[in-house]
Amino acid sequence: MAPGPNRRRSSTTTYCSPLGLTASFLLSRFVSGLLRDVPPNDPLALLAAATARLCVGGLASPIPARLAVRTDLMTALRAE
């Protein structure tokens, strides 16, 4: 049962990244006053943010799944 939710979370992260990049281009003029020394549509900064988001999303799925697989079910049920 663990591979299903993990796959869904990873695919959501992958498919929502282009949506986030599009929103960042559309909202860039509103946050341009908050940025210093970085243009609002800097491709390198957007690529770095998208890469960081994908890495965090990719690591957020397997780590809890690995911990859940190692847990003894009877011990967990007795604890409740």
N, C-alpha and C positions, 0 to 999 in steps of 0.2 A: 504494500500500500504506500510505501514511502516514495517510490519513483514518480507516481502520478502528480502529487502536489509540487514536487521539486521541478518537474518538467514544466508545469504550468507557470510557476513563478519565474523561471528563467526565460520562458518565451514571452511573458508579459514584459519583463525588463527589456528584452531585445526589441519587441515591437513598439514599445512606448518611447524608445530613445529618439527615433525620427520625429515623433510628435513633440517631444520636449525641445528638440533643436528648432523646429518650426516656430514653436511658441517663443523661444528665446529671441529669434529674429524679429518676431512681431512686437515683442515687449521691450526691445533693446533701447528704444528712445526714452522710455519711462525710467530706466535705471542708469542711463548714461551719466547722470549727475552724481551717482554713487561710485562710479568707476574712476580710478586714478591711473594714469599711464597705460591704460588698456582701451583700445577703441571698442565700442559696443558690439560690433560684428567681427571681432578678431577670430579668424578661423582656427588658429592654434589654440586659443583659450577654449573655444567651443569644443574642439576635438579632445582636449585634455579633460574637460568636464564630462563629456560623454564617455570617454574611456574609463574614468574613475567610477562613474555611475554603473557601467557594465561590470567592472571588476567587483564592486561591492555587491551588486545583485547576483553575480555568479558565485560569490563566496557565501552569500546569505542562505543559499539552499543546501549545499552538501554538508556543512558543518552541523546544523541541527539534525539532519537526517542520520549522520554518522553516530551522533550521540544517542539518538533514539534507537538505533539498531543495536548498540552495545548494552542498552538497559535490559535487565532481566525483568520480564513481564510480571512474574509472581512477586518479586520484590516491590515493584511499583504498585501493584494492586493491594498488597498488604499495607503499604504506607498510607494508602487512602483510607 
